Every structure is written in C-alpha cells, then in structure tokens.
Amino acid sequence: MADTHLVFFCDPPYYGGAEGYVAMLAEGRSPGWRLSALLPADAGGDVLAEKLTAAGVAVRRYPRRPWYAPRFWRELRDLLASTGGEILHLNLPSVYDACHSVPAVLAKSVGYRRVVTTEHLPMVLRARRHMVVKVCLSTAIDAMIVHTNWNRDRLAGYHHLPASKMVVIPNGSPSPAPMSAPDRKAFRAALGVAPGDVVIAVVARLTERKGHRFLLEALANVSRTGSTPEEVGPWKLLVVGEGEDESALRHMVDHLGLGDAVRFLGYRPDAVRIIQASDVLALASLVESQPLVITEAMACGLPVVATAIYGIPEIVVDGETGLLVPPAEVGPLTVVLRDLIANRELRERLGRAARERFEARFTLERMAERTYRVLQGDGLTAQGEGSGARGGGGSQG
C-alpha cells in the first residue's frame, strides 16, 4: 500500500512555538506517511524549512503575497496541485494566519480529500470582518486540532467556528537524552554560571506578550528584599530567544542593576540543553495557549513558574508540578521566584512531579499518534479527546 501523502502549509514570519510544533510532528510521524511542506520563500520560513528538510520532508517555497490577491490564489492552487498531496495540514499560530485558511478551499478544489488545521492562539484578535471570511472558508476544513479546552471553547464561542469539528490534543515534546552530571557542570560553566548559582531559564521570543519585563522586575525585587545572599542564594537568568524588545530589555537590566546576573543568549538551536542545565523555567507571558517550552521543561524535570492564563493551568498543576501567578503582577512572581531560589527541596519535588506528569500526558509519541489519527480521519472525536485532556493540558516563540 502506498504511503499517505500529507502536505504541511505554514506562513511563519519567524520560527516560534507554532513552527516547532510542525517540526515535531514531522519527527514523530509513524511509518506509512510521505510528507511535504509549503513554506514562504523568505527569511520567515528558513529555519522551519531547514528543520523539516532534516526530518525528511520535501519542502517547496512559495512567494509571500497578500492572502486576498487573485495572483496568490492562482499560484497557490497550482502549487498545491503539482505537489499532489492527499491531506493538507494548515498550521495557524493565530486564527487568521495560514492566509485566512484560503489553502483549505484551494486544496479541495484540486482533489485533496481532507484538510485539517491546528489552531494555536485563538485569543489573538483581528478586525471582526476577518471573522466572516474565516467562518466561510472553514466549511472546507474537516477537523480542527486545538491544544487546550480553553482554546476549543474560545474558537466556538467567540470566533463562531464549529465545535463539532474540534479535537483537543495537548502539545507534546520529545524526551531529551540524559545529560550527565559532568556534562551539565561543564555546560553551565560555558554559559557563565558559577557552581552555586540557581539557574532560571526563560525561553521565548523577546516581545511584549512574553512578559520578560515582569520577570526582570521580580528578580530585581528578589535581590533587594533585604535578605542576605546567603538566605536567598545566588542566581542567574538565562534569556534564550530573539525579538524586537531585546534592546529595551537590555536597557532594563542595566537600569535595575541586575548586571551579570542576566545573560542574553539569543536564538539557540540547543535551547533544550540549556533547559536541562537550568534549575527553573520561568514564563511570565500575557498571551499563551499551551507553550511547548513548558512541556520541554517538564520533560527535563524542571519546575515551571508561569502565569495562570488561558491553557497554561491545563498543563501546570499549581503547587504540584510548578507555581502559577497572575499575569502582569510583579509581587506574586517575586514571592515564588524567591521561594524556588532559596529552597532546593521545593525545586526538586516540583521537578519530579513535573516529569511524571509529562510522561503521563505530554510526550511527543502521545501527541503524534493522536494527531496522525485525526489527519487520517479515523474517528477521533472532539468529545472523546476533550474529556481526556481536561485538567491536563521550545520553542523560542
């Protein structure tokens, strides 16, 4: 029997968590699938193209044009036809990405038998007129994968997309190869970490919605609470990622007097190794769905400090596998960071529970198996997956 030909369509402006999800789906596929991908022919698609090619995906590039341009419709229709796929997967970081789902209609017009989307950030809004276009085009979509119950309810209640087509499949992450104690020590030293430092990692694009400024303010508070360094302990913050806010955040570090305690590492293809070499993962985001970096940290046995927004409480169990705080509030974030820096036993207890929860719910194998079943159309239902995911559920996006 011939392999089923799946085509990914993405239109990323940069490589972030939503694009990392596609790369992991490619890595986690089971036998019986042939994969292709259509990506924009500009810098926004370069990193994903490299990762997919390495995973054995046949990548083709298309010129980025306005989604409504007739010329773009003609070019994309011809590209979809010549690629010759059977199933199209549209990856949508927010509801109106992937060209407002125009490729869904075009794929059906050239003979694709099935179109599936993954919707990552339904809380990101556009003008309401876009909603009408999306609702109309969604008639060509057979199934919509969402990562959390919150996302499903938001898409149905606010964006008016059919809940009957939605399947809740939590994000998954690969389990990293173990890092030996000597390797971890050497890796930390290479990052400028002293032997006694508690290392906090933040792996996220340097943009306002990731909340880096609240994290920096909280750590500045930790350093000025009046406690001696012996009581709190020395710490380092490793900032992994790129983005438009980098200059402002560097200036903020200087203004707060944090100095060498904060290191900006830029984009790192070895971000998971940095997480492994850390003691805590922190994410003070204002907008998130189910960040891959959280499940990556859980896979590494790290406690997670994160904001209790949208789908995050479906991943992190507050007080059991990590600590959740309100968004944009420095005070509570200061308290939990100080507790984790000062208390090794707390870090280790939360980290062990995080790893156990990862193995039970958030492995790449579990996510990929469920996702490819939906792509094939073998009967997974929204209700069945949703009830299983309720209460549970590296990117640098």
Helices and strands as residue ranges (DSSP letters): E 4-9, H 17-27, E 33-40, G 43-45, H 46-54, E 58-62, H 70-83, E 87-94, H 97-100, H 102-109, E 114-121, H 128-137, G 138-140, E 143-146, H 149-157, G 163-165, E 166-168, H 181-190, E 198-203, G 208-210, H 212-223, H 229-232, E 235-240, H 246-256, G 259-261, E 262-266, H 271-276, E 280-283, H 292-299, E 304-307, G 312-314, E 322-325, H 330-342, H 344-361, H 364-376, H 382-389
